[in-house]
Amino acid sequence: MILNGISCAVLGHGVTSKKENGVLGHSFFGNWKKLDTLFSSVECNTFGQKEVRYTRDPITTEINGISK
């Protein structure tokens, strides 16, 4: 996505491996199916926002899900 002339990555962009792209690759944030499952399971707050707390892999420290 390009915003004000700057290339930006969006959630669920499809690049899920650091081998594919060392900057964008992320097994959680790059995977639309995981994000869709996550956001469909969380209710909106009074402002229409979805608030989540992420969990991390204890070895890699990469975000890998949410805590409820």
mmJSON file of the N, C-alpha and C atoms, coordinates in Angstrom:
{"data_MODEL":{"atom_site":{
"group_PDB":["ATOM","ATOM","ATOM","ATOM","ATOM","ATOM","ATOM","ATOM","ATOM","ATOM","ATOM","ATOM","ATOM","ATOM","ATOM","ATOM","ATOM","ATOM","ATOM","ATOM","ATOM","ATOM","ATOM","ATOM","ATOM","ATOM","ATOM","ATOM","ATOM","ATOM","ATOM","ATOM","ATOM","ATOM","ATOM","ATOM","ATOM","ATOM","ATOM","ATOM","ATOM","ATOM","ATOM","ATOM","ATOM","ATOM","ATOM","ATOM","ATOM","ATOM","ATOM","ATOM","ATOM","ATOM","ATOM","ATOM","ATOM","ATOM","ATOM","ATOM","ATOM","ATOM","ATOM","ATOM","ATOM","ATOM","ATOM","ATOM","ATOM","ATOM","ATOM","ATOM","ATOM","ATOM","ATOM","ATOM","ATOM","ATOM","ATOM","ATOM","ATOM","ATOM","ATOM","ATOM","ATOM","ATOM","ATOM","ATOM","ATOM","ATOM","ATOM","ATOM","ATOM","ATOM","ATOM","ATOM","ATOM","ATOM","ATOM","ATOM","ATOM","ATOM","ATOM","ATOM","ATOM","ATOM","ATOM","ATOM","ATOM","ATOM","ATOM","ATOM","ATOM","ATOM","ATOM","ATOM","ATOM","ATOM","ATOM","ATOM","ATOM","ATOM","ATOM","ATOM","ATOM","ATOM","ATOM","ATOM","ATOM","ATOM","ATOM","ATOM","ATOM","ATOM","ATOM","ATOM","ATOM","ATOM","ATOM","ATOM","ATOM","ATOM","ATOM","ATOM","ATOM","ATOM","ATOM","ATOM","ATOM","ATOM","ATOM","ATOM","ATOM","ATOM","ATOM","ATOM","ATOM","ATOM","ATOM","ATOM","ATOM","ATOM","ATOM","ATOM","ATOM","ATOM","ATOM","ATOM","ATOM","ATOM","ATOM","ATOM","ATOM","ATOM","ATOM","ATOM","ATOM","ATOM","ATOM","ATOM","ATOM","ATOM","ATOM","ATOM","ATOM","ATOM","ATOM","ATOM","ATOM","ATOM","ATOM","ATOM","ATOM","ATOM","ATOM","ATOM","ATOM","ATOM","ATOM","ATOM","ATOM","ATOM","ATOM","ATOM"],
"id":[1,2,3,4,5,6,7,8,9,10,11,12,13,14,15,16,17,18,19,20,21,22,23,24,25,26,27,28,29,30,31,32,33,34,35,36,37,38,39,40,41,42,43,44,45,46,47,48,49,50,51,52,53,54,55,56,57,58,59,60,61,62,63,64,65,66,67,68,69,70,71,72,73,74,75,76,77,78,79,80,81,82,83,84,85,86,87,88,89,90,91,92,93,94,95,96,97,98,99,100,101,102,103,104,105,106,107,108,109,110,111,112,113,114,115,116,117,118,119,120,121,122,123,124,125,126,127,128,129,130,131,132,133,134,135,136,137,138,139,140,141,142,143,144,145,146,147,148,149,150,151,152,153,154,155,156,157,158,159,160,161,162,163,164,165,166,167,168,169,170,171,172,173,174,175,176,177,178,179,180,181,182,183,184,185,186,187,188,189,190,191,192,193,194,195,196,197,198,199,200,201,202,203,204],
"type_symbol":["N","C","C","N","C","C","N","C","C","N","C","C","N","C","C","N","C","C","N","C","C","N","C","C","N","C","C","N","C","C","N","C","C","N","C","C","N","C","C","N","C","C","N","C","C","N","C","C","N","C","C","N","C","C","N","C","C","N","C","C","N","C","C","N","C","C","N","C","C","N","C","C","N","C","C","N","C","C","N","C","C","N","C","C","N","C","C","N","C","C","N","C","C","N","C","C","N","C","C","N","C","C","N","C","C","N","C","C","N","C","C","N","C","C","N","C","C","N","C","C","N","C","C","N","C","C","N","C","C","N","C","C","N","C","C","N","C","C","N","C","C","N","C","C","N","C","C","N","C","C","N","C","C","N","C","C","N","C","C","N","C","C","N","C","C","N","C","C","N","C","C","N","C","C","N","C","C","N","C","C","N","C","C","N","C","C","N","C","C","N","C","C","N","C","C","N","C","C","N","C","C","N","C","C"],
"label_atom_id":["N","CA","C","N","CA","C","N","CA","C","N","CA","C","N","CA","C","N","CA","C","N","CA","C","N","CA","C","N","CA","C","N","CA","C","N","CA","C","N","CA","C","N","CA","C","N","CA","C","N","CA","C","N","CA","C","N","CA","C","N","CA","C","N","CA","C","N","CA","C","N","CA","C","N","CA","C","N","CA","C","N","CA","C","N","CA","C","N","CA","C","N","CA","C","N","CA","C","N","CA","C","N","CA","C","N","CA","C","N","CA","C","N","CA","C","N","CA","C","N","CA","C","N","CA","C","N","CA","C","N","CA","C","N","CA","C","N","CA","C","N","CA","C","N","CA","C","N","CA","C","N","CA","C","N","CA","C","N","CA","C","N","CA","C","N","CA","C","N","CA","C","N","CA","C","N","CA","C","N","CA","C","N","CA","C","N","CA","C","N","CA","C","N","CA","C","N","CA","C","N","CA","C","N","CA","C","N","CA","C","N","CA","C","N","CA","C","N","CA","C","N","CA","C","N","CA","C","N","CA","C","N","CA","C","N","CA","C"],
"label_alt_id":[null,null,null,null,null,null,null,null,null,null,null,null,null,null,null,null,null,null,null,null,null,null,null,null,null,null,null,null,null,null,null,null,null,null,null,null,null,null,null,null,null,null,null,null,null,null,null,null,null,null,null,null,null,null,null,null,null,null,null,null,null,null,null,null,null,null,null,null,null,null,null,null,null,null,null,null,null,null,null,null,null,null,null,null,null,null,null,null,null,null,null,null,null,null,null,null,null,null,null,null,null,null,null,null,null,null,null,null,null,null,null,null,null,null,null,null,null,null,null,null,null,null,null,null,null,null,null,null,null,null,null,null,null,null,null,null,null,null,null,null,null,null,null,null,null,null,null,null,null,null,null,null,null,null,null,null,null,null,null,null,null,null,null,null,null,null,null,null,null,null,null,null,null,null,null,null,null,null,null,null,null,null,null,null,null,null,null,null,null,null,null,null,null,null,null,null,null,null,null,null,null,null,null,null],
"label_comp_id":["MET","MET","MET","ILE","ILE","ILE","LEU","LEU","LEU","ASN","ASN","ASN","GLY","GLY","GLY","ILE","ILE","ILE","SER","SER","SER","CYS","CYS","CYS","ALA","ALA","ALA","VAL","VAL","VAL","LEU","LEU","LEU","GLY","GLY","GLY","HIS","HIS","HIS","GLY","GLY","GLY","VAL","VAL","VAL","THR","THR","THR","SER","SER","SER","LYS","LYS","LYS","LYS","LYS","LYS","GLU","GLU","GLU","ASN","ASN","ASN","GLY","GLY","GLY","VAL","VAL","VAL","LEU","LEU","LEU","GLY","GLY","GLY","HIS","HIS","HIS","SER","SER","SER","PHE","PHE","PHE","PHE","PHE","PHE","GLY","GLY","GLY","ASN","ASN","ASN","TRP","TRP","TRP","LYS","LYS","LYS","LYS","LYS","LYS","LEU","LEU","LEU","ASP","ASP","ASP","THR","THR","THR","LEU","LEU","LEU","PHE","PHE","PHE","SER","SER","SER","SER","SER","SER","VAL","VAL","VAL","GLU","GLU","GLU","CYS","CYS","CYS","ASN","ASN","ASN","THR","THR","THR","PHE","PHE","PHE","GLY","GLY","GLY","GLN","GLN","GLN","LYS","LYS","LYS","GLU","GLU","GLU","VAL","VAL","VAL","ARG","ARG","ARG","TYR","TYR","TYR","THR","THR","THR","ARG","ARG","ARG","ASP","ASP","ASP","PRO","PRO","PRO","ILE","ILE","ILE","THR","THR","THR","THR","THR","THR","GLU","GLU","GLU","ILE","ILE","ILE","ASN","ASN","ASN","GLY","GLY","GLY","ILE","ILE","ILE","SER","SER","SER","LYS","LYS","LYS"],
"label_asym_id":["A","A","A","A","A","A","A","A","A","A","A","A","A","A","A","A","A","A","A","A","A","A","A","A","A","A","A","A","A","A","A","A","A","A","A","A","A","A","A","A","A","A","A","A","A","A","A","A","A","A","A","A","A","A","A","A","A","A","A","A","A","A","A","A","A","A","A","A","A","A","A","A","A","A","A","A","A","A","A","A","A","A","A","A","A","A","A","A","A","A","A","A","A","A","A","A","A","A","A","A","A","A","A","A","A","A","A","A","A","A","A","A","A","A","A","A","A","A","A","A","A","A","A","A","A","A","A","A","A","A","A","A","A","A","A","A","A","A","A","A","A","A","A","A","A","A","A","A","A","A","A","A","A","A","A","A","A","A","A","A","A","A","A","A","A","A","A","A","A","A","A","A","A","A","A","A","A","A","A","A","A","A","A","A","A","A","A","A","A","A","A","A","A","A","A","A","A","A","A","A","A","A","A","A"],
"label_entity_id":["1","1","1","1","1","1","1","1","1","1","1","1","1","1","1","1","1","1","1","1","1","1","1","1","1","1","1","1","1","1","1","1","1","1","1","1","1","1","1","1","1","1","1","1","1","1","1","1","1","1","1","1","1","1","1","1","1","1","1","1","1","1","1","1","1","1","1","1","1","1","1","1","1","1","1","1","1","1","1","1","1","1","1","1","1","1","1","1","1","1","1","1","1","1","1","1","1","1","1","1","1","1","1","1","1","1","1","1","1","1","1","1","1","1","1","1","1","1","1","1","1","1","1","1","1","1","1","1","1","1","1","1","1","1","1","1","1","1","1","1","1","1","1","1","1","1","1","1","1","1","1","1","1","1","1","1","1","1","1","1","1","1","1","1","1","1","1","1","1","1","1","1","1","1","1","1","1","1","1","1","1","1","1","1","1","1","1","1","1","1","1","1","1","1","1","1","1","1","1","1","1","1","1","1"],
"label_seq_id":[1,1,1,2,2,2,3,3,3,4,4,4,5,5,5,6,6,6,7,7,7,8,8,8,9,9,9,10,10,10,11,11,11,12,12,12,13,13,13,14,14,14,15,15,15,16,16,16,17,17,17,18,18,18,19,19,19,20,20,20,21,21,21,22,22,22,23,23,23,24,24,24,25,25,25,26,26,26,27,27,27,28,28,28,29,29,29,30,30,30,31,31,31,32,32,32,33,33,33,34,34,34,35,35,35,36,36,36,37,37,37,38,38,38,39,39,39,40,40,40,41,41,41,42,42,42,43,43,43,44,44,44,45,45,45,46,46,46,47,47,47,48,48,48,49,49,49,50,50,50,51,51,51,52,52,52,53,53,53,54,54,54,55,55,55,56,56,56,57,57,57,58,58,58,59,59,59,60,60,60,61,61,61,62,62,62,63,63,63,64,64,64,65,65,65,66,66,66,67,67,67,68,68,68],
"pdbx_PDB_ins_code":[null,null,null,null,null,null,null,null,null,null,null,null,null,null,null,null,null,null,null,null,null,null,null,null,null,null,null,null,null,null,null,null,null,null,null,null,null,null,null,null,null,null,null,null,null,null,null,null,null,null,null,null,null,null,null,null,null,null,null,null,null,null,null,null,null,null,null,null,null,null,null,null,null,null,null,null,null,null,null,null,null,null,null,null,null,null,null,null,null,null,null,null,null,null,null,null,null,null,null,null,null,null,null,null,null,null,null,null,null,null,null,null,null,null,null,null,null,null,null,null,null,null,null,null,null,null,null,null,null,null,null,null,null,null,null,null,null,null,null,null,null,null,null,null,null,null,null,null,null,null,null,null,null,null,null,null,null,null,null,null,null,null,null,null,null,null,null,null,null,null,null,null,null,null,null,null,null,null,null,null,null,null,null,null,null,null,null,null,null,null,null,null,null,null,null,null,null,null,null,null,null,null,null,null],
"Cartn_x":[0.853,0.0,0.9,0.493,1.262,0.425,0.973,0.317,1.187,0.658,1.413,2.776,2.796,4.028,4.996,4.588,5.467,4.901,5.729,5.305,5.184,4.044,3.771,3.268,3.562,3.016,1.721,0.764,-0.5,-0.62,-1.485,-1.699,-2.228,-1.743,-2.2,-1.69,-0.521,0.04,0.437,0.529,0.822,2.266,3.165,4.566,4.742,4.843,4.856,6.215,7.207,8.521,9.615,10.537,11.7,12.554,12.487,13.239,12.679,11.351,10.718,11.145,11.101,11.438,11.825,13.086,13.606,12.988,12.407,11.79,10.31,9.572,8.126,7.726,8.516,8.13,7.779,6.563,6.13,5.049,5.269,4.348,2.959,2.837,1.537,0.945,1.619,1.077,0.978,1.739,1.658,0.581,-0.008,-0.963,-2.402,-3.102,-4.454,-5.407,-5.288,-6.211,-6.085,-4.86,-4.667,-5.274,-5.049,-5.574,-7.089,-7.659,-9.11,-9.739,-9.138,-9.62,-9.516,-8.4,-8.181,-9.233,-9.357,-10.239,-11.71,-12.071,-13.474,-13.842,-12.832,-13.105,-13.092,-12.788,-12.682,-13.814,-14.513,-15.613,-15.077,-15.828,-15.474,-15.766,-14.964,-15.249,-16.284,-16.567,-17.602,-17.236,-15.972,-15.526,-15.441,-15.865,-15.806,-14.429,-13.57,-12.206,-12.089,-11.137,-10.853,-9.514,-9.543,-8.327,-7.852,-6.567,-6.003,-4.653,-4.3,-2.963,-2.292,-1.12,-0.415,0.388,0.587,1.491,2.729,3.833,5.098,5.678,6.358,7.1,8.22,8.359,9.367,10.807,11.022,12.4,12.733,11.867,12.158,11.674,10.774,10.079,9.175,8.951,8.063,6.607,5.779,4.364,3.742,2.963,2.418,0.933,0.263,-1.149,-1.613,-2.763,-3.295,-3.636,-3.676,-4.154,-5.55,-6.383,-7.769,-7.978],
"Cartn_y":[-1.163,0.0,1.227,2.257,3.504,4.605,5.202,6.295,7.538,8.591,9.839,9.61,8.702,8.427,7.485,6.918,6.019,4.605,3.641,2.241,1.721,1.09,0.591,-0.844,-1.626,-2.973,-2.906,-3.728,-3.793,-5.155,-5.262,-6.546,-7.555,-8.783,-9.845,-9.7,-9.11,-8.818,-10.05,-11.207,-12.436,-12.899,-12.094,-12.513,-13.063,-14.388,-15.017,-15.577,-15.409,-15.981,-14.932,-14.932,-14.035,-14.394,-15.675,-16.089,-15.432,-15.231,-14.552,-13.091,-12.45,-11.033,-10.748,-10.45,-10.239,-9.081,-8.129,-6.972,-7.236,-7.693,-7.875,-9.203,-10.227,-11.573,-11.693,-12.163,-12.388,-13.455,-14.533,-15.672,-15.341,-14.348,-13.969,-12.771,-11.632,-10.418,-10.498,-11.388,-11.549,-12.511,-13.245,-14.303,-13.82,-13.581,-13.044,-13.999,-15.306,-16.259,-16.209,-16.13,-16.019,-14.726,-13.629,-12.338,-12.295,-12.87,-12.905,-13.69,-14.829,-15.629,-14.836,-14.17,-13.359,-12.264,-11.445,-10.285,-10.662,-11.801,-12.205,-12.76,-13.11,-13.657,-12.595,-11.35,-10.269,-9.273,-8.918,-7.95,-6.518,-5.646,-4.223,-3.571,-2.573,-1.801,-0.726,0.166,1.187,2.183,2.222,3.122,2.416,1.143,0.38,-0.179,-0.199,-0.702,-2.093,-2.858,-4.185,-4.105,-4.425,-4.374,-5.786,-6.029,-7.361,-7.224,-8.26,-8.369,-9.549,-9.321,-10.343,-11.272,-12.495,-13.435,-13.567,-13.945,-14.085,-15.479,-15.935,-17.182,-16.958,-17.83,-17.59,-17.681,-18.347,-18.487,-17.393,-17.193,-16.201,-14.806,-14.705,-13.478,-12.901,-13.634,-13.162,-13.305,-12.322,-12.379,-13.549,-14.369,-15.576,-15.784,-14.848,-14.996,-13.924,-14.192,-13.236,-13.954,-13.182,-13.721,-13.153,-13.921,-13.472,-13.094],
"Cartn_z":[0.0,0.0,0.0,-0.702,-0.723,-0.071,0.983,1.701,1.616,1.046,0.893,0.238,-0.749,-1.483,-0.785,0.348,1.103,1.046,0.651,0.628,2.05,2.353,3.699,3.623,4.63,4.736,5.532,5.166,5.891,6.554,7.554,8.209,7.197,7.297,6.412,4.995,4.832,3.506,2.702,3.349,2.619,2.667,3.202,3.322,4.732,4.842,6.158,6.553,5.716,6.009,5.869,6.819,6.732,5.526,5.093,3.905,2.649,2.616,1.481,1.437,2.599,2.696,4.137,4.356,5.7,6.453,5.749,6.393,6.667,5.656,5.794,6.409,6.206,6.607,8.083,8.348,9.725,9.709,10.455,10.412,10.953,11.811,12.355,11.608,11.601,10.988,9.47,8.844,7.397,6.951,7.892,7.567,7.759,6.638,6.723,7.436,7.212,7.849,9.37,9.88,11.332,11.868,11.159,11.609,11.528,10.482,10.336,11.483,11.828,12.95,14.25,14.435,15.625,15.747,14.726,14.824,14.85,14.265,14.321,15.698,16.5,17.833,18.93,18.581,19.557,19.327,20.389,20.306,20.24,19.609,19.564,20.909,21.264,22.474,22.134,23.064,22.847,21.749,21.351,20.291,18.939,18.884,17.645,17.34,18.341,18.172,18.77,18.258,18.809,19.53,20.818,21.618,21.904,21.644,21.896,22.589,23.314,23.915,23.237,22.736,21.98,22.87,22.391,23.047,22.167,22.793,22.066,22.263,21.253,21.357,22.366,23.374,24.415,23.914,22.796,22.287,21.289,20.282,19.251,19.606,20.573,21.008,19.924,18.827,17.779,18.233,17.937,18.266,17.515,18.25,17.634,17.91,18.582,18.87,19.83,20.464,21.432,22.726,23.795,25.069,25.295,25.884,26.1,27.532],
"occupancy":[1.0,1.0,1.0,1.0,1.0,1.0,1.0,1.0,1.0,1.0,1.0,1.0,1.0,1.0,1.0,1.0,1.0,1.0,1.0,1.0,1.0,1.0,1.0,1.0,1.0,1.0,1.0,1.0,1.0,1.0,1.0,1.0,1.0,1.0,1.0,1.0,1.0,1.0,1.0,1.0,1.0,1.0,1.0,1.0,1.0,1.0,1.0,1.0,1.0,1.0,1.0,1.0,1.0,1.0,1.0,1.0,1.0,1.0,1.0,1.0,1.0,1.0,1.0,1.0,1.0,1.0,1.0,1.0,1.0,1.0,1.0,1.0,1.0,1.0,1.0,1.0,1.0,1.0,1.0,1.0,1.0,1.0,1.0,1.0,1.0,1.0,1.0,1.0,1.0,1.0,1.0,1.0,1.0,1.0,1.0,1.0,1.0,1.0,1.0,1.0,1.0,1.0,1.0,1.0,1.0,1.0,1.0,1.0,1.0,1.0,1.0,1.0,1.0,1.0,1.0,1.0,1.0,1.0,1.0,1.0,1.0,1.0,1.0,1.0,1.0,1.0,1.0,1.0,1.0,1.0,1.0,1.0,1.0,1.0,1.0,1.0,1.0,1.0,1.0,1.0,1.0,1.0,1.0,1.0,1.0,1.0,1.0,1.0,1.0,1.0,1.0,1.0,1.0,1.0,1.0,1.0,1.0,1.0,1.0,1.0,1.0,1.0,1.0,1.0,1.0,1.0,1.0,1.0,1.0,1.0,1.0,1.0,1.0,1.0,1.0,1.0,1.0,1.0,1.0,1.0,1.0,1.0,1.0,1.0,1.0,1.0,1.0,1.0,1.0,1.0,1.0,1.0,1.0,1.0,1.0,1.0,1.0,1.0,1.0,1.0,1.0,1.0,1.0,1.0],
"B_iso_or_equiv":[0.0,0.0,0.0,0.0,0.0,0.0,0.0,0.0,0.0,0.0,0.0,0.0,0.0,0.0,0.0,0.0,0.0,0.0,0.0,0.0,0.0,0.0,0.0,0.0,0.0,0.0,0.0,0.0,0.0,0.0,0.0,0.0,0.0,0.0,0.0,0.0,0.0,0.0,0.0,0.0,0.0,0.0,0.0,0.0,0.0,0.0,0.0,0.0,0.0,0.0,0.0,0.0,0.0,0.0,0.0,0.0,0.0,0.0,0.0,0.0,0.0,0.0,0.0,0.0,0.0,0.0,0.0,0.0,0.0,0.0,0.0,0.0,0.0,0.0,0.0,0.0,0.0,0.0,0.0,0.0,0.0,0.0,0.0,0.0,0.0,0.0,0.0,0.0,0.0,0.0,0.0,0.0,0.0,0.0,0.0,0.0,0.0,0.0,0.0,0.0,0.0,0.0,0.0,0.0,0.0,0.0,0.0,0.0,0.0,0.0,0.0,0.0,0.0,0.0,0.0,0.0,0.0,0.0,0.0,0.0,0.0,0.0,0.0,0.0,0.0,0.0,0.0,0.0,0.0,0.0,0.0,0.0,0.0,0.0,0.0,0.0,0.0,0.0,0.0,0.0,0.0,0.0,0.0,0.0,0.0,0.0,0.0,0.0,0.0,0.0,0.0,0.0,0.0,0.0,0.0,0.0,0.0,0.0,0.0,0.0,0.0,0.0,0.0,0.0,0.0,0.0,0.0,0.0,0.0,0.0,0.0,0.0,0.0,0.0,0.0,0.0,0.0,0.0,0.0,0.0,0.0,0.0,0.0,0.0,0.0,0.0,0.0,0.0,0.0,0.0,0.0,0.0,0.0,0.0,0.0,0.0,0.0,0.0,0.0,0.0,0.0,0.0,0.0,0.0],
"pdbx_formal_charge":[null,null,null,null,null,null,null,null,null,null,null,null,null,null,null,null,null,null,null,null,null,null,null,null,null,null,null,null,null,null,null,null,null,null,null,null,null,null,null,null,null,null,null,null,null,null,null,null,null,null,null,null,null,null,null,null,null,null,null,null,null,null,null,null,null,null,null,null,null,null,null,null,null,null,null,null,null,null,null,null,null,null,null,null,null,null,null,null,null,null,null,null,null,null,null,null,null,null,null,null,null,null,null,null,null,null,null,null,null,null,null,null,null,null,null,null,null,null,null,null,null,null,null,null,null,null,null,null,null,null,null,null,null,null,null,null,null,null,null,null,null,null,null,null,null,null,null,null,null,null,null,null,null,null,null,null,null,null,null,null,null,null,null,null,null,null,null,null,null,null,null,null,null,null,null,null,null,null,null,null,null,null,null,null,null,null,null,null,null,null,null,null,null,null,null,null,null,null,null,null,null,null,null,null],
"auth_seq_id":[1,1,1,2,2,2,3,3,3,4,4,4,5,5,5,6,6,6,7,7,7,8,8,8,9,9,9,10,10,10,11,11,11,12,12,12,13,13,13,14,14,14,15,15,15,16,16,16,17,17,17,18,18,18,19,19,19,20,20,20,21,21,21,22,22,22,23,23,23,24,24,24,25,25,25,26,26,26,27,27,27,28,28,28,29,29,29,30,30,30,31,31,31,32,32,32,33,33,33,34,34,34,35,35,35,36,36,36,37,37,37,38,38,38,39,39,39,40,40,40,41,41,41,42,42,42,43,43,43,44,44,44,45,45,45,46,46,46,47,47,47,48,48,48,49,49,49,50,50,50,51,51,51,52,52,52,53,53,53,54,54,54,55,55,55,56,56,56,57,57,57,58,58,58,59,59,59,60,60,60,61,61,61,62,62,62,63,63,63,64,64,64,65,65,65,66,66,66,67,67,67,68,68,68],
"auth_comp_id":["MET","MET","MET","ILE","ILE","ILE","LEU","LEU","LEU","ASN","ASN","ASN","GLY","GLY","GLY","ILE","ILE","ILE","SER","SER","SER","CYS","CYS","CYS","ALA","ALA","ALA","VAL","VAL","VAL","LEU","LEU","LEU","GLY","GLY","GLY","HIS","HIS","HIS","GLY","GLY","GLY","VAL","VAL","VAL","THR","THR","THR","SER","SER","SER","LYS","LYS","LYS","LYS","LYS","LYS","GLU","GLU","GLU","ASN","ASN","ASN","GLY","GLY","GLY","VAL","VAL","VAL","LEU","LEU","LEU","GLY","GLY","GLY","HIS","HIS","HIS","SER","SER","SER","PHE","PHE","PHE","PHE","PHE","PHE","GLY","GLY","GLY","ASN","ASN","ASN","TRP","TRP","TRP","LYS","LYS","LYS","LYS","LYS","LYS","LEU","LEU","LEU","ASP","ASP","ASP","THR","THR","THR","LEU","LEU","LEU","PHE","PHE","PHE","SER","SER","SER","SER","SER","SER","VAL","VAL","VAL","GLU","GLU","GLU","CYS","CYS","CYS","ASN","ASN","ASN","THR","THR","THR","PHE","PHE","PHE","GLY","GLY","GLY","GLN","GLN","GLN","LYS","LYS","LYS","GLU","GLU","GLU","VAL","VAL","VAL","ARG","ARG","ARG","TYR","TYR","TYR","THR","THR","THR","ARG","ARG","ARG","ASP","ASP","ASP","PRO","PRO","PRO","ILE","ILE","ILE","THR","THR","THR","THR","THR","THR","GLU","GLU","GLU","ILE","ILE","ILE","ASN","ASN","ASN","GLY","GLY","GLY","ILE","ILE","ILE","SER","SER","SER","LYS","LYS","LYS"],
"auth_asym_id":["A","A","A","A","A","A","A","A","A","A","A","A","A","A","A","A","A","A","A","A","A","A","A","A","A","A","A","A","A","A","A","A","A","A","A","A","A","A","A","A","A","A","A","A","A","A","A","A","A","A","A","A","A","A","A","A","A","A","A","A","A","A","A","A","A","A","A","A","A","A","A","A","A","A","A","A","A","A","A","A","A","A","A","A","A","A","A","A","A","A","A","A","A","A","A","A","A","A","A","A","A","A","A","A","A","A","A","A","A","A","A","A","A","A","A","A","A","A","A","A","A","A","A","A","A","A","A","A","A","A","A","A","A","A","A","A","A","A","A","A","A","A","A","A","A","A","A","A","A","A","A","A","A","A","A","A","A","A","A","A","A","A","A","A","A","A","A","A","A","A","A","A","A","A","A","A","A","A","A","A","A","A","A","A","A","A","A","A","A","A","A","A","A","A","A","A","A","A","A","A","A","A","A","A"],
"auth_atom_id":["N","CA","C","N","CA","C","N","CA","C","N","CA","C","N","CA","C","N","CA","C","N","CA","C","N","CA","C","N","CA","C","N","CA","C","N","CA","C","N","CA","C","N","CA","C","N","CA","C","N","CA","C","N","CA","C","N","CA","C","N","CA","C","N","CA","C","N","CA","C","N","CA","C","N","CA","C","N","CA","C","N","CA","C","N","CA","C","N","CA","C","N","CA","C","N","CA","C","N","CA","C","N","CA","C","N","CA","C","N","CA","C","N","CA","C","N","CA","C","N","CA","C","N","CA","C","N","CA","C","N","CA","C","N","CA","C","N","CA","C","N","CA","C","N","CA","C","N","CA","C","N","CA","C","N","CA","C","N","CA","C","N","CA","C","N","CA","C","N","CA","C","N","CA","C","N","CA","C","N","CA","C","N","CA","C","N","CA","C","N","CA","C","N","CA","C","N","CA","C","N","CA","C","N","CA","C","N","CA","C","N","CA","C","N","CA","C","N","CA","C","N","CA","C","N","CA","C","N","CA","C","N","CA","C","N","CA","C"],
"pdbx_PDB_model_num":[1,1,1,1,1,1,1,1,1,1,1,1,1,1,1,1,1,1,1,1,1,1,1,1,1,1,1,1,1,1,1,1,1,1,1,1,1,1,1,1,1,1,1,1,1,1,1,1,1,1,1,1,1,1,1,1,1,1,1,1,1,1,1,1,1,1,1,1,1,1,1,1,1,1,1,1,1,1,1,1,1,1,1,1,1,1,1,1,1,1,1,1,1,1,1,1,1,1,1,1,1,1,1,1,1,1,1,1,1,1,1,1,1,1,1,1,1,1,1,1,1,1,1,1,1,1,1,1,1,1,1,1,1,1,1,1,1,1,1,1,1,1,1,1,1,1,1,1,1,1,1,1,1,1,1,1,1,1,1,1,1,1,1,1,1,1,1,1,1,1,1,1,1,1,1,1,1,1,1,1,1,1,1,1,1,1,1,1,1,1,1,1,1,1,1,1,1,1,1,1,1,1,1,1]
}}}
